[in-house]
Amino acid sequence: MRIKITLSLVCLLFSWLFITPVRSDEQPLVILTTLSDTPMRPLTEAFSARYPETKIQVVYRRVAIATRMMKQYPTQPVDIVMSSSANFFHHLDREGLLARLPVNYETPKWLTRHSDILNDKITTVGYSGIGIMSNTQYLQKWGIPAPKSWVDLSDPIYQGHLTMTTPANSGTMQLMVENVLQEYGWERGWQILLETSGNLSSISARSSRVSDAIARGIVGAGPIIDNYAFNHQKRFDFVEFSYFDKSIILPAYVAIVAESSKRDTAAKFIAFLLSDEGQEIIYKSDMAKIPLSKEILRNNDELANNTEFILNSNEAYRRSEVVNALFDQMITHNFPLMRQVWNDIHEAERQENKTPERITAISKARKIASSVLISEKEANSPTLQALFMKEADQREYSDQALAVLYQWRTLEAERLEQALVLLKETKSP
């Protein structure tokens, strides 16, 4: 009997502990970010030193998972969101998940041209650009020059020497892909992306692994956001980085969540990010964003002065899921076969004394391997875009969407096999 009473009291105690709400002032300030923990830590530590009574919890998630997490709010409470993904903030603002900022933070006029989502709910604390990170030791060993453009990356001399991530795994990469598609046009842009994919040694799971692979000498170069390259340049003198001629500018956005119970504390954190101390940490720490503060920036304004290309982020946001799915079905899921096709194309093009029949076959094979499956009109179709949108509790695509993915994946595999046959049939004995 005593045992039963004791167990009942223990159960009662535990139930009281779990159902008793935590006081608002005891809850941590929760920051959801697509930035990793390492660059965030110096900022949170400095803020905690200034406001020791405030506890901070940083939650790192990739863009897709962070979006799903916010859709499920308030199951997983969040106070602040930070990311360089304009698509992420497009979604949050559209869904009414952001609060009006308590202060009208002033953004440099030149920077506002590069973002159409800055408003009374979203501000920026710094910015980045994109370009190519190279390992000069690796490239010198192989006797190849450092690539400077997307067209360079598609050159056969870089076959097996590159890496990059996928737009589905990286919000930054998604905007890089859009940069190519909008700068060069849909058909030519996909041609460059597909030819570049034929030069990849591997496809990295995330952006940070692209820069790590280059710094470690596993590959020679790859497209990357500048702050990853800057961090490796602090440690290795053989790491180089050059911006694309028409690099997009990627502001680092921050906003307060509408349902936050700690808006005053969240506002203090944003004010700290924009203070001289915060700006210096953003610039000099592993976050390595270019600051807004002129005092901190001083002479490092290359990107601000030399970038004119403006990305249509509304178009990028609307078709992002279509572009991500298309990239994965054509490139990621057919990667081994694609590498083989491009290897055979490059080998055939290097051959001498080719017959007219052989030249025609090579040209056809190249056209097949570098052509996108759908038109830009199809990609911009609201019907197709809606097909790939997921609800808050939906982790998988609908059956209809899965059928389209299967169709794309198998069609691309069939086309690549067709290219191999063309090359094999006309190969000299």
Contacts in CASP RR format, 6 or more apart in sequence:
PFRMAT RR
TARGET T0000
AUTHOR 0000-0000-0000
METHOD contacts of the structure
MODEL  1
MRIKITLSLVCLLFSWLFITPVRSDEQPLVILTTLSDTPMRPLTEAFSAR
YPETKIQVVYRRVAIATRMMKQYPTQPVDIVMSSSANFFHHLDREGLLAR
LPVNYETPKWLTRHSDILNDKITTVGYSGIGIMSNTQYLQKWGIPAPKSW
VDLSDPIYQGHLTMTTPANSGTMQLMVENVLQEYGWERGWQILLETSGNL
SSISARSSRVSDAIARGIVGAGPIIDNYAFNHQKRFDFVEFSYFDKSIIL
PAYVAIVAESSKRDTAAKFIAFLLSDEGQEIIYKSDMAKIPLSKEILRNN
DELANNTEFILNSNEAYRRSEVVNALFDQMITHNFPLMRQVWNDIHEAER
QENKTPERITAISKARKIASSVLISEKEANSPTLQALFMKEADQREYSDQ
ALAVLYQWRTLEAERLEQALVLLKETKSP
24 261 0 8 1.000
24 262 0 8 1.000
27 55 0 8 1.000
27 77 0 8 1.000
27 261 0 8 1.000
27 262 0 8 1.000
28 54 0 8 1.000
28 55 0 8 1.000
28 56 0 8 1.000
28 57 0 8 1.000
29 54 0 8 1.000
29 55 0 8 1.000
29 56 0 8 1.000
29 57 0 8 1.000
29 79 0 8 1.000
29 80 0 8 1.000
29 262 0 8 1.000
29 265 0 8 1.000
29 266 0 8 1.000
29 269 0 8 1.000
30 57 0 8 1.000
30 59 0 8 1.000
30 77 0 8 1.000
30 78 0 8 1.000
30 79 0 8 1.000
30 80 0 8 1.000
31 40 0 8 1.000
31 44 0 8 1.000
31 56 0 8 1.000
31 57 0 8 1.000
31 58 0 8 1.000
31 59 0 8 1.000
31 78 0 8 1.000
31 79 0 8 1.000
31 80 0 8 1.000
31 81 0 8 1.000
31 82 0 8 1.000
31 269 0 8 1.000
32 59 0 8 1.000
32 61 0 8 1.000
32 66 0 8 1.000
32 69 0 8 1.000
32 70 0 8 1.000
32 78 0 8 1.000
32 80 0 8 1.000
32 81 0 8 1.000
32 82 0 8 1.000
33 40 0 8 1.000
33 58 0 8 1.000
33 59 0 8 1.000
33 60 0 8 1.000
33 61 0 8 1.000
33 66 0 8 1.000
33 81 0 8 1.000
33 82 0 8 1.000
33 83 0 8 1.000
34 60 0 8 1.000
34 61 0 8 1.000
34 62 0 8 1.000
34 63 0 8 1.000
34 66 0 8 1.000
34 82 0 8 1.000
34 83 0 8 1.000
34 84 0 8 1.000
34 85 0 8 1.000
34 88 0 8 1.000
34 171 0 8 1.000
35 60 0 8 1.000
35 82 0 8 1.000
35 83 0 8 1.000
35 84 0 8 1.000
35 287 0 8 1.000
36 60 0 8 1.000
36 208 0 8 1.000
37 58 0 8 1.000
37 60 0 8 1.000
38 286 0 8 1.000
39 227 0 8 1.000
39 285 0 8 1.000
39 286 0 8 1.000
39 287 0 8 1.000
39 288 0 8 1.000
40 58 0 8 1.000
40 60 0 8 1.000
40 82 0 8 1.000
40 287 0 8 1.000
41 58 0 8 1.000
42 281 0 8 1.000
42 285 0 8 1.000
42 286 0 8 1.000
42 287 0 8 1.000
43 272 0 8 1.000
43 273 0 8 1.000
43 278 0 8 1.000
43 281 0 8 1.000
43 282 0 8 1.000
43 285 0 8 1.000
43 287 0 8 1.000
44 56 0 8 1.000
44 58 0 8 1.000
46 272 0 8 1.000
46 277 0 8 1.000
46 278 0 8 1.000
46 281 0 8 1.000
47 54 0 8 1.000
47 56 0 8 1.000
47 269 0 8 1.000
47 272 0 8 1.000
48 54 0 8 1.000
48 55 0 8 1.000
48 56 0 8 1.000
50 272 0 8 1.000
51 265 0 8 1.000
51 268 0 8 1.000
54 265 0 8 1.000
54 268 0 8 1.000
59 69 0 8 1.000
59 78 0 8 1.000
61 69 0 8 1.000
62 169 0 8 1.000
62 170 0 8 1.000
62 171 0 8 1.000
62 206 0 8 1.000
63 83 0 8 1.000
63 85 0 8 1.000
63 87 0 8 1.000
63 88 0 8 1.000
63 170 0 8 1.000
63 171 0 8 1.000
63 174 0 8 1.000
64 168 0 8 1.000
66 81 0 8 1.000
66 83 0 8 1.000
66 88 0 8 1.000
67 88 0 8 1.000
67 91 0 8 1.000
68 390 0 8 1.000
68 392 0 8 1.000
68 395 0 8 1.000
69 76 0 8 1.000
69 78 0 8 1.000
70 78 0 8 1.000
70 81 0 8 1.000
70 91 0 8 1.000
70 92 0 8 1.000
70 95 0 8 1.000
70 97 0 8 1.000
70 257 0 8 1.000
71 95 0 8 1.000
71 391 0 8 1.000
71 392 0 8 1.000
71 393 0 8 1.000
72 392 0 8 1.000
72 393 0 8 1.000
73 97 0 8 1.000
73 257 0 8 1.000
73 259 0 8 1.000
74 259 0 8 1.000
77 259 0 8 1.000
77 260 0 8 1.000
77 261 0 8 1.000
78 257 0 8 1.000
78 260 0 8 1.000
79 256 0 8 1.000
79 257 0 8 1.000
79 260 0 8 1.000
79 261 0 8 1.000
79 262 0 8 1.000
79 263 0 8 1.000
79 265 0 8 1.000
79 266 0 8 1.000
80 254 0 8 1.000
80 255 0 8 1.000
80 256 0 8 1.000
80 257 0 8 1.000
80 260 0 8 1.000
80 266 0 8 1.000
80 269 0 8 1.000
80 270 0 8 1.000
81 88 0 8 1.000
81 89 0 8 1.000
81 92 0 8 1.000
81 98 0 8 1.000
81 253 0 8 1.000
81 254 0 8 1.000
81 255 0 8 1.000
81 257 0 8 1.000
82 252 0 8 1.000
82 253 0 8 1.000
82 254 0 8 1.000
83 89 0 8 1.000
83 252 0 8 1.000
83 253 0 8 1.000
84 128 0 8 1.000
84 171 0 8 1.000
84 172 0 8 1.000
84 225 0 8 1.000
84 250 0 8 1.000
84 251 0 8 1.000
84 252 0 8 1.000
84 253 0 8 1.000
85 171 0 8 1.000
85 172 0 8 1.000
85 174 0 8 1.000
85 175 0 8 1.000
85 253 0 8 1.000
86 115 0 8 1.000
86 117 0 8 1.000
86 175 0 8 1.000
86 250 0 8 1.000
86 251 0 8 1.000
86 253 0 8 1.000
86 313 0 8 1.000
86 316 0 8 1.000
86 317 0 8 1.000
87 171 0 8 1.000
87 174 0 8 1.000
87 175 0 8 1.000
87 313 0 8 1.000
87 316 0 8 1.000
87 317 0 8 1.000
87 320 0 8 1.000
88 171 0 8 1.000
89 98 0 8 1.000
89 117 0 8 1.000
89 122 0 8 1.000
89 253 0 8 1.000
89 255 0 8 1.000
90 117 0 8 1.000
90 313 0 8 1.000
90 314 0 8 1.000
90 317 0 8 1.000
91 317 0 8 1.000
92 98 0 8 1.000
92 255 0 8 1.000
93 117 0 8 1.000
93 119 0 8 1.000
93 121 0 8 1.000
93 122 0 8 1.000
96 258 0 8 1.000
97 257 0 8 1.000
97 258 0 8 1.000
97 259 0 8 1.000
98 121 0 8 1.000
98 122 0 8 1.000
98 255 0 8 1.000
98 256 0 8 1.000
98 257 0 8 1.000
98 258 0 8 1.000
99 121 0 8 1.000
99 255 0 8 1.000
99 256 0 8 1.000
99 257 0 8 1.000
99 258 0 8 1.000
99 260 0 8 1.000
99 263 0 8 1.000
100 120 0 8 1.000
100 121 0 8 1.000
101 120 0 8 1.000
101 121 0 8 1.000
101 122 0 8 1.000
101 123 0 8 1.000
101 255 0 8 1.000
101 256 0 8 1.000
101 267 0 8 1.000
101 270 0 8 1.000
102 263 0 8 1.000
102 267 0 8 1.000
103 267 0 8 1.000
103 271 0 8 1.000
104 120 0 8 1.000
105 123 0 8 1.000
105 270 0 8 1.000
105 274 0 8 1.000
107 118 0 8 1.000
107 123 0 8 1.000
107 124 0 8 1.000
107 292 0 8 1.000
108 292 0 8 1.000
108 304 0 8 1.000
110 304 0 8 1.000
111 124 0 8 1.000
111 127 0 8 1.000
111 249 0 8 1.000
111 251 0 8 1.000
111 292 0 8 1.000
111 304 0 8 1.000
112 118 0 8 1.000
113 310 0 8 1.000
114 127 0 8 1.000
114 248 0 8 1.000
114 249 0 8 1.000
114 251 0 8 1.000
114 307 0 8 1.000
114 310 0 8 1.000
114 311 0 8 1.000
115 124 0 8 1.000
115 249 0 8 1.000
115 251 0 8 1.000
115 313 0 8 1.000
116 313 0 8 1.000
116 314 0 8 1.000
117 253 0 8 1.000
117 313 0 8 1.000
118 124 0 8 1.000
118 251 0 8 1.000
118 253 0 8 1.000
121 255 0 8 1.000
121 256 0 8 1.000
122 253 0 8 1.000
122 254 0 8 1.000
122 255 0 8 1.000
123 253 0 8 1.000
123 254 0 8 1.000
123 255 0 8 1.000
123 270 0 8 1.000
124 251 0 8 1.000
124 252 0 8 1.000
124 253 0 8 1.000
124 254 0 8 1.000
124 292 0 8 1.000
125 252 0 8 1.000
125 254 0 8 1.000
125 270 0 8 1.000
125 273 0 8 1.000
125 274 0 8 1.000
125 279 0 8 1.000
125 282 0 8 1.000
125 289 0 8 1.000
125 291 0 8 1.000
125 292 0 8 1.000
126 251 0 8 1.000
126 252 0 8 1.000
126 279 0 8 1.000
126 282 0 8 1.000
126 289 0 8 1.000
126 290 0 8 1.000
126 291 0 8 1.000
126 292 0 8 1.000
127 249 0 8 1.000
127 250 0 8 1.000
127 251 0 8 1.000
127 252 0 8 1.000
127 289 0 8 1.000
127 290 0 8 1.000
127 292 0 8 1.000
127 303 0 8 1.000
128 225 0 8 1.000
128 226 0 8 1.000
128 227 0 8 1.000
128 249 0 8 1.000
128 250 0 8 1.000
128 252 0 8 1.000
128 289 0 8 1.000
128 290 0 8 1.000
129 225 0 8 1.000
129 226 0 8 1.000
129 243 0 8 1.000
129 247 0 8 1.000
129 248 0 8 1.000
129 249 0 8 1.000
129 250 0 8 1.000
129 303 0 8 1.000
129 307 0 8 1.000
130 172 0 8 1.000
130 175 0 8 1.000
130 176 0 8 1.000
130 179 0 8 1.000
130 223 0 8 1.000
130 224 0 8 1.000
130 225 0 8 1.000
130 226 0 8 1.000
130 243 0 8 1.000
130 244 0 8 1.000
130 247 0 8 1.000
130 248 0 8 1.000
130 250 0 8 1.000
131 223 0 8 1.000
131 224 0 8 1.000
131 225 0 8 1.000
131 226 0 8 1.000
131 229 0 8 1.000
131 241 0 8 1.000
131 242 0 8 1.000
131 243 0 8 1.000
131 244 0 8 1.000
131 247 0 8 1.000
132 146 0 8 1.000
132 147 0 8 1.000
132 148 0 8 1.000
132 149 0 8 1.000
132 152 0 8 1.000
132 153 0 8 1.000
132 221 0 8 1.000
132 222 0 8 1.000
132 223 0 8 1.000
132 224 0 8 1.000
132 241 0 8 1.000
132 242 0 8 1.000
132 244 0 8 1.000
133 210 0 8 1.000
133 211 0 8 1.000
133 214 0 8 1.000
133 221 0 8 1.000
133 222 0 8 1.000
133 223 0 8 1.000
133 224 0 8 1.000
133 228 0 8 1.000
133 229 0 8 1.000
133 232 0 8 1.000
133 239 0 8 1.000
133 240 0 8 1.000
133 241 0 8 1.000
134 146 0 8 1.000
134 147 0 8 1.000
134 214 0 8 1.000
134 220 0 8 1.000
134 221 0 8 1.000
134 222 0 8 1.000
134 239 0 8 1.000
134 240 0 8 1.000
134 241 0 8 1.000
134 242 0 8 1.000
135 214 0 8 1.000
135 215 0 8 1.000
135 217 0 8 1.000
135 219 0 8 1.000
135 220 0 8 1.000
135 221 0 8 1.000
135 238 0 8 1.000
135 239 0 8 1.000
135 240 0 8 1.000
136 146 0 8 1.000
136 238 0 8 1.000
136 239 0 8 1.000
136 240 0 8 1.000
137 217 0 8 1.000
137 238 0 8 1.000
138 161 0 8 1.000
138 214 0 8 1.000
138 217 0 8 1.000
138 219 0 8 1.000
138 220 0 8 1.000
139 145 0 8 1.000
139 146 0 8 1.000
139 161 0 8 1.000
139 220 0 8 1.000
139 221 0 8 1.000
142 161 0 8 1.000
142 220 0 8 1.000
144 157 0 8 1.000
144 158 0 8 1.000
144 161 0 8 1.000
146 221 0 8 1.000
146 240 0 8 1.000
146 242 0 8 1.000
147 153 0 8 1.000
147 155 0 8 1.000
147 158 0 8 1.000
147 221 0 8 1.000
147 222 0 8 1.000
148 242 0 8 1.000
149 244 0 8 1.000
149 245 0 8 1.000
150 180 0 8 1.000
150 184 0 8 1.000
150 192 0 8 1.000
150 193 0 8 1.000
150 196 0 8 1.000
150 223 0 8 1.000
150 244 0 8 1.000
151 192 0 8 1.000
152 158 0 8 1.000
153 162 0 8 1.000
153 192 0 8 1.000
153 196 0 8 1.000
153 199 0 8 1.000
153 221 0 8 1.000
153 222 0 8 1.000
153 223 0 8 1.000
154 191 0 8 1.000
154 192 0 8 1.000
154 195 0 8 1.000
154 196 0 8 1.000
154 199 0 8 1.000
155 199 0 8 1.000
156 199 0 8 1.000
156 346 0 8 1.000
156 349 0 8 1.000
158 199 0 8 1.000
158 221 0 8 1.000
159 198 0 8 1.000
159 199 0 8 1.000
159 342 0 8 1.000
159 343 0 8 1.000
159 346 0 8 1.000
160 199 0 8 1.000
160 200 0 8 1.000
160 201 0 8 1.000
160 219 0 8 1.000
161 199 0 8 1.000
161 201 0 8 1.000
161 219 0 8 1.000
161 220 0 8 1.000
161 221 0 8 1.000
162 196 0 8 1.000
162 199 0 8 1.000
162 200 0 8 1.000
162 201 0 8 1.000
162 219 0 8 1.000
162 220 0 8 1.000
162 221 0 8 1.000
162 222 0 8 1.000
163 200 0 8 1.000
163 201 0 8 1.000
163 202 0 8 1.000
163 203 0 8 1.000
163 204 0 8 1.000
163 210 0 8 1.000
163 213 0 8 1.000
163 214 0 8 1.000
163 218 0 8 1.000
163 219 0 8 1.000
163 222 0 8 1.000
164 173 0 8 1.000
164 196 0 8 1.000
164 200 0 8 1.000
164 203 0 8 1.000
164 204 0 8 1.000
164 210 0 8 1.000
164 222 0 8 1.000
164 223 0 8 1.000
164 224 0 8 1.000
165 173 0 8 1.000
165 203 0 8 1.000
165 204 0 8 1.000
165 205 0 8 1.000
165 206 0 8 1.000
165 207 0 8 1.000
165 209 0 8 1.000
165 210 0 8 1.000
166 173 0 8 1.000
166 203 0 8 1.000
166 324 0 8 1.000
166 327 0 8 1.000
166 328 0 8 1.000
166 331 0 8 1.000
166 332 0 8 1.000
167 173 0 8 1.000
167 174 0 8 1.000
167 176 0 8 1.000
167 177 0 8 1.000
167 320 0 8 1.000
167 323 0 8 1.000
167 324 0 8 1.000
167 327 0 8 1.000
168 174 0 8 1.000
168 324 0 8 1.000
168 325 0 8 1.000
168 327 0 8 1.000
168 328 0 8 1.000
168 332 0 8 1.000
169 205 0 8 1.000
169 206 0 8 1.000
170 206 0 8 1.000
170 207 0 8 1.000
172 207 0 8 1.000
172 225 0 8 1.000
172 250 0 8 1.000
173 207 0 8 1.000
173 223 0 8 1.000
174 316 0 8 1.000
174 320 0 8 1.000
174 323 0 8 1.000
174 324 0 8 1.000
175 248 0 8 1.000
175 250 0 8 1.000
175 311 0 8 1.000
175 313 0 8 1.000
175 316 0 8 1.000
176 223 0 8 1.000
176 248 0 8 1.000
177 193 0 8 1.000
177 323 0 8 1.000
177 327 0 8 1.000
178 248 0 8 1.000
178 311 0 8 1.000
178 315 0 8 1.000
178 316 0 8 1.000
178 320 0 8 1.000
178 323 0 8 1.000
179 244 0 8 1.000
179 246 0 8 1.000
179 247 0 8 1.000
179 248 0 8 1.000
179 309 0 8 1.000
179 311 0 8 1.000
180 189 0 8 1.000
180 192 0 8 1.000
180 193 0 8 1.000
181 189 0 8 1.000
181 190 0 8 1.000
181 323 0 8 1.000
182 311 0 8 1.000
182 312 0 8 1.000
182 315 0 8 1.000
182 316 0 8 1.000
183 189 0 8 1.000
183 246 0 8 1.000
183 309 0 8 1.000
184 192 0 8 1.000
185 376 0 8 1.000
186 372 0 8 1.000
186 375 0 8 1.000
186 376 0 8 1.000
186 379 0 8 1.000
187 371 0 8 1.000
187 372 0 8 1.000
187 376 0 8 1.000
190 370 0 8 1.000
190 371 0 8 1.000
190 372 0 8 1.000
191 370 0 8 1.000
191 371 0 8 1.000
191 372 0 8 1.000
193 327 0 8 1.000
193 331 0 8 1.000
194 330 0 8 1.000
194 331 0 8 1.000
194 338 0 8 1.000
194 369 0 8 1.000
194 370 0 8 1.000
194 371 0 8 1.000
194 372 0 8 1.000
195 342 0 8 1.000
195 369 0 8 1.000
195 370 0 8 1.000
197 331 0 8 1.000
197 335 0 8 1.000
197 338 0 8 1.000
197 342 0 8 1.000
198 338 0 8 1.000
198 339 0 8 1.000
198 341 0 8 1.000
198 342 0 8 1.000
198 343 0 8 1.000
199 342 0 8 1.000
200 335 0 8 1.000
200 339 0 8 1.000
201 218 0 8 1.000
201 219 0 8 1.000
202 213 0 8 1.000
202 219 0 8 1.000
203 331 0 8 1.000
203 332 0 8 1.000
203 335 0 8 1.000
204 210 0 8 1.000
204 213 0 8 1.000
207 224 0 8 1.000
207 225 0 8 1.000
207 228 0 8 1.000
208 228 0 8 1.000
210 222 0 8 1.000
210 223 0 8 1.000
210 224 0 8 1.000
210 228 0 8 1.000
211 224 0 8 1.000
211 228 0 8 1.000
211 229 0 8 1.000
211 231 0 8 1.000
211 232 0 8 1.000
213 219 0 8 1.000
214 220 0 8 1.000
214 221 0 8 1.000
214 222 0 8 1.000
214 224 0 8 1.000
214 232 0 8 1.000
214 239 0 8 1.000
215 232 0 8 1.000
215 235 0 8 1.000
215 236 0 8 1.000
215 239 0 8 1.000
224 241 0 8 1.000
225 250 0 8 1.000
226 241 0 8 1.000
226 243 0 8 1.000
226 288 0 8 1.000
226 290 0 8 1.000
226 303 0 8 1.000
227 286 0 8 1.000
227 287 0 8 1.000
227 288 0 8 1.000
227 289 0 8 1.000
228 288 0 8 1.000
229 239 0 8 1.000
229 241 0 8 1.000
230 241 0 8 1.000
230 288 0 8 1.000
231 286 0 8 1.000
231 288 0 8 1.000
232 239 0 8 1.000
233 239 0 8 1.000
233 240 0 8 1.000
233 241 0 8 1.000
243 302 0 8 1.000
243 303 0 8 1.000
243 306 0 8 1.000
243 307 0 8 1.000
246 307 0 8 1.000
246 308 0 8 1.000
246 309 0 8 1.000
247 303 0 8 1.000
247 307 0 8 1.000
247 309 0 8 1.000
248 307 0 8 1.000
248 309 0 8 1.000
248 311 0 8 1.000
249 303 0 8 1.000
249 304 0 8 1.000
249 307 0 8 1.000
252 282 0 8 1.000
252 287 0 8 1.000
252 289 0 8 1.000
254 270 0 8 1.000
254 273 0 8 1.000
256 263 0 8 1.000
256 266 0 8 1.000
256 267 0 8 1.000
256 270 0 8 1.000
257 266 0 8 1.000
260 266 0 8 1.000
272 278 0 8 1.000
273 279 0 8 1.000
273 282 0 8 1.000
274 292 0 8 1.000
274 293 0 8 1.000
276 293 0 8 1.000
276 295 0 8 1.000
276 296 0 8 1.000
279 291 0 8 1.000
279 292 0 8 1.000
279 293 0 8 1.000
279 295 0 8 1.000
279 296 0 8 1.000
280 291 0 8 1.000
280 293 0 8 1.000
280 296 0 8 1.000
281 287 0 8 1.000
282 289 0 8 1.000
282 291 0 8 1.000
283 289 0 8 1.000
283 290 0 8 1.000
283 291 0 8 1.000
283 296 0 8 1.000
283 297 0 8 1.000
290 297 0 8 1.000
290 300 0 8 1.000
290 303 0 8 1.000
290 304 0 8 1.000
291 297 0 8 1.000
315 380 0 8 1.000
318 380 0 8 1.000
318 385 0 8 1.000
319 379 0 8 1.000
319 380 0 8 1.000
319 385 0 8 1.000
321 385 0 8 1.000
321 388 0 8 1.000
321 389 0 8 1.000
322 379 0 8 1.000
322 384 0 8 1.000
322 385 0 8 1.000
322 388 0 8 1.000
323 379 0 8 1.000
325 388 0 8 1.000
325 401 0 8 1.000
325 404 0 8 1.000
325 405 0 8 1.000
325 408 0 8 1.000
326 372 0 8 1.000
326 373 0 8 1.000
326 374 0 8 1.000
326 379 0 8 1.000
326 408 0 8 1.000
329 373 0 8 1.000
329 405 0 8 1.000
329 408 0 8 1.000
329 409 0 8 1.000
329 412 0 8 1.000
330 372 0 8 1.000
330 373 0 8 1.000
330 408 0 8 1.000
330 412 0 8 1.000
331 338 0 8 1.000
333 409 0 8 1.000
334 409 0 8 1.000
334 412 0 8 1.000
334 413 0 8 1.000
334 416 0 8 1.000
337 413 0 8 1.000
337 416 0 8 1.000
337 417 0 8 1.000
338 369 0 8 1.000
338 416 0 8 1.000
340 420 0 8 1.000
341 365 0 8 1.000
341 369 0 8 1.000
341 416 0 8 1.000
341 419 0 8 1.000
341 420 0 8 1.000
341 423 0 8 1.000
342 369 0 8 1.000
344 365 0 8 1.000
344 420 0 8 1.000
344 423 0 8 1.000
345 362 0 8 1.000
345 365 0 8 1.000
345 366 0 8 1.000
345 369 0 8 1.000
345 419 0 8 1.000
345 423 0 8 1.000
348 354 0 8 1.000
348 358 0 8 1.000
348 362 0 8 1.000
348 365 0 8 1.000
348 423 0 8 1.000
348 427 0 8 1.000
349 362 0 8 1.000
351 358 0 8 1.000
351 428 0 8 1.000
354 362 0 8 1.000
355 426 0 8 1.000
355 428 0 8 1.000
357 426 0 8 1.000
358 426 0 8 1.000
358 427 0 8 1.000
358 428 0 8 1.000
361 422 0 8 1.000
361 423 0 8 1.000
361 425 0 8 1.000
361 426 0 8 1.000
362 422 0 8 1.000
362 423 0 8 1.000
362 426 0 8 1.000
364 419 0 8 1.000
364 422 0 8 1.000
365 419 0 8 1.000
365 420 0 8 1.000
365 422 0 8 1.000
365 423 0 8 1.000
366 419 0 8 1.000
368 415 0 8 1.000
368 416 0 8 1.000
368 418 0 8 1.000
368 419 0 8 1.000
368 422 0 8 1.000
369 415 0 8 1.000
369 416 0 8 1.000
369 419 0 8 1.000
371 415 0 8 1.000
373 408 0 8 1.000
373 411 0 8 1.000
373 412 0 8 1.000
374 408 0 8 1.000
378 384 0 8 1.000
384 404 0 8 1.000
387 398 0 8 1.000
387 400 0 8 1.000
387 401 0 8 1.000
387 404 0 8 1.000
388 397 0 8 1.000
388 401 0 8 1.000
390 397 0 8 1.000
396 402 0 8 1.000
397 405 0 8 1.000
END
